[in-house]
Amino acid sequence: MSILITGSNGLLGQKIVAQLLNAGKPFVATSLGENRNPDCPEEMYRPMDITSYYDVQDVLDENKVKAIINTAAMTNVDECEEDEENCRMINVEGVENLYEFASIFDLHLTHVSTDFVFDGENGPYKEDDKRNPLSIYAKSKRDSENILMRGEYRDWAILRTIIVYGQGNNLSRSNIVLWAKEALKEGKELTIVNDQFRAPTWADDLAAACIKSAQMRANGVFHISGPETFSVYELVCRIADFYGYDKSLVTPVSSETLNQKAKRPPKTGFDITKARNLLGYKPHSLEETLKLLEN
Ligand SMILES: NC(=O)c1ccc[n+]([C@@H]2O[C@H](COP(=O)([O-])OP(=O)(O)OC[C@H]3O[C@@H](n4cnc5c(N)ncnc54)[C@H](OP(=O)(O)O)[C@@H]3O)[C@@H](O)[C@H]2O)c1
């Protein structure tokens, strides 16, 4: 019985594929369009739009699936602000489609959500803290959570996460750690916000938690992030320190100066005790992962 992965061309999806391949476990990798991950064997890949009833039905009819891990989403928060219709189509209706199929085929559903469901006024957050999303992306993810939380079918887990980083193949977008590492290496000057606090998450750690969730048919909401919360400015300074790049190139600025379309929560961060206890979650420190990125 396989695990069905959605969004396998994305950063998290690629890490899940790599770990399942490594463990010799069966899976079906799916994403929008063609397979862009050269490490994912073509015979294990099917194009599948999560918003399409027929796409999902075909994949489930053709494969013996026991669980779905949904990493697919419209993830660019500023683009979501400009295209609410598409954002809700993928992030809400797509999840509704998967949830319906999970309940019909009796599949476990692991759905990945975000710290942005919180307003950032009272971080770090526990799983049952009150949600108050500030942007269209964040509301779409809150609403996607509600589909699972309010539905009758209960065989699901929601894994919320924060700034996911790592290296991938042909990604449609970079992530702050890779981007800062490359920019500092090239000697570029960077202006970085010092009033947004996050607990950045190593994509491989999150992938392992998703697989664990599917394998043990975990139930409920879990917070999955890196072990430390700090400002984005401190994050970039620590990257500079680690690789020996010039930290004076990094200038702290306030979020107001950036004029970003989507409003961001000031301070998130998670209490990850539940994931440590129930999923055996053991996140790497930032510096441990920077060492791995070096290779
Ligand atoms: N990245 C972060 O910092 C972060 C933070 C908090 C939460 N999350 C959540 O974590 C999850 C994974 O994030 P990620 O960084 O791996 O995202 P990502 O790299 O942007 O990948 C998302 C993937 O979803 C696919 N996709 C988009 N629309 C689809 C559709 N209609 N049907 C099927 N696939 C579709 C995309 O395919 P194409 O590439 O082919 O378009 C893309 O490969 C998402 O749920 C996201 O909301 C991420």
The ligand as an SDF file (V2000), in Angstrom:
LIG
                    3D

 48 52  0  0  0  0  0  0  0  0999 V2000
    7.6540   27.1790    2.2690 N   0  0  0  0  0  0  0  0  0  0  0  0
    7.3590   27.7060    3.4470 C   0  0  0  0  0  0  0  0  0  0  0  0
    8.0880   28.5450    3.9780 O   0  0  0  0  0  0  0  0  0  0  0  0
    6.1030   27.2650    4.1510 C   0  0  0  0  0  0  0  0  0  0  0  0
    5.7820   27.8190    5.3920 C   0  0  0  0  0  0  0  0  0  0  0  0
    4.6190   27.3930    6.0430 C   0  0  0  0  0  0  0  0  0  0  0  0
    3.7970   26.4380    5.4410 C   0  0  0  0  0  0  0  0  0  0  0  0
    4.1420   25.9270    4.2260 N   0  0  0  0  0  0  0  0  0  0  0  0
    3.2600   24.9310    3.6100 C   0  0  0  0  0  0  0  0  0  0  0  0
    4.0350   23.7690    3.3570 O   0  0  0  0  0  0  0  0  0  0  0  0
    3.5640   23.1150    2.1710 C   0  0  0  0  0  0  0  0  0  0  0  0
    4.7340   22.8130    1.2500 C   0  0  0  0  0  0  0  0  0  0  0  0
    5.4470   23.9920    0.9690 O   0  0  0  0  0  0  0  0  0  0  0  0
    6.6450   24.0210   -0.0740 P   0  0  0  0  0  0  0  0  0  0  0  0
    7.6090   25.0410    0.3830 O   0  0  0  0  0  0  0  0  0  0  0  0
    7.1230   22.6500   -0.3710 O   0  0  0  0  0  0  0  0  0  0  0  0
    5.8880   24.6200   -1.3340 O   0  0  0  0  0  0  0  0  0  0  0  0
    6.3610   24.7860   -2.8470 P   0  0  0  0  0  0  0  0  0  0  0  0
    7.8250   24.4920   -2.9720 O   0  0  0  0  0  0  0  0  0  0  0  0
    5.8330   26.0790   -3.3380 O   0  0  0  0  0  0  0  0  0  0  0  0
    5.5950   23.5840   -3.5560 O   0  0  0  0  0  0  0  0  0  0  0  0
    4.2120   23.5440   -3.6670 C   0  0  0  0  0  0  0  0  0  0  0  0
    3.9010   22.5920   -4.7870 C   0  0  0  0  0  0  0  0  0  0  0  0
    2.4950   22.5430   -4.9900 O   0  0  0  0  0  0  0  0  0  0  0  0
    2.2810   22.2820   -6.3660 C   0  0  0  0  0  0  0  0  0  0  0  0
    0.9390   22.6960   -6.7430 N   0  0  0  0  0  0  0  0  0  0  0  0
    0.4420   23.9470   -6.8090 C   0  0  0  0  0  0  0  0  0  0  0  0
   -0.8480   23.9100   -7.2170 N   0  0  0  0  0  0  0  0  0  0  0  0
   -1.1590   22.5970   -7.4090 C   0  0  0  0  0  0  0  0  0  0  0  0
   -2.3230   21.9100   -7.8250 C   0  0  0  0  0  0  0  0  0  0  0  0
   -3.4580   22.5690   -8.1460 N   0  0  0  0  0  0  0  0  0  0  0  0
   -2.2940   20.5570   -7.9180 N   0  0  0  0  0  0  0  0  0  0  0  0
   -1.1630   19.8750   -7.5970 C   0  0  0  0  0  0  0  0  0  0  0  0
   -0.0230   20.4680   -7.2110 N   0  0  0  0  0  0  0  0  0  0  0  0
   -0.0190   21.8270   -7.1090 C   0  0  0  0  0  0  0  0  0  0  0  0
    3.3310   23.0750   -7.0820 C   0  0  0  0  0  0  0  0  0  0  0  0
    3.5820   22.4850   -8.3210 O   0  0  0  0  0  0  0  0  0  0  0  0
    4.4230   23.2550   -9.4770 P   0  0  0  0  0  0  0  0  0  0  0  0
    5.7610   23.5540   -8.8900 O   0  0  0  0  0  0  0  0  0  0  0  0
    4.4820   22.2390  -10.5620 O   0  0  0  0  0  0  0  0  0  0  0  0
    3.6200   24.4680   -9.8160 O   0  0  0  0  0  0  0  0  0  0  0  0
    4.5050   22.9830   -6.1190 C   0  0  0  0  0  0  0  0  0  0  0  0
    5.3720   21.9580   -6.5500 O   0  0  0  0  0  0  0  0  0  0  0  0
    2.4880   24.0190    1.6000 C   0  0  0  0  0  0  0  0  0  0  0  0
    1.2330   23.5450    2.0250 O   0  0  0  0  0  0  0  0  0  0  0  0
    2.7260   25.3590    2.2690 C   0  0  0  0  0  0  0  0  0  0  0  0
    1.5440   26.1170    2.3920 O   0  0  0  0  0  0  0  0  0  0  0  0
    5.2720   26.3060    3.5690 C   0  0  0  0  0  0  0  0  0  0  0  0
  1  2  1  0
  2  3  2  0
  2  4  1  0
  4  5  1  0
  4 48  2  0
  5  6  2  0
  6  7  1  0
  7  8  2  0
  8  9  1  0
  8 48  1  0
  9 10  1  0
  9 46  1  0
 10 11  1  0
 11 12  1  0
 11 44  1  0
 12 13  1  0
 13 14  1  0
 14 15  2  0
 14 16  1  0
 14 17  1  0
 17 18  1  0
 18 19  2  0
 18 20  1  0
 18 21  1  0
 21 22  1  0
 22 23  1  0
 23 24  1  0
 23 42  1  0
 24 25  1  0
 25 26  1  0
 25 36  1  0
 26 27  1  0
 26 35  1  0
 27 28  2  0
 28 29  1  0
 29 30  1  0
 29 35  2  0
 30 31  1  0
 30 32  2  0
 32 33  1  0
 33 34  2  0
 34 35  1  0
 36 37  1  0
 36 42  1  0
 37 38  1  0
 38 39  2  0
 38 40  1  0
 38 41  1  0
 42 43  1  0
 44 45  1  0
 44 46  1  0
 46 47  1  0
M  CHG  2   8   1  16  -1
M  END
$$$$
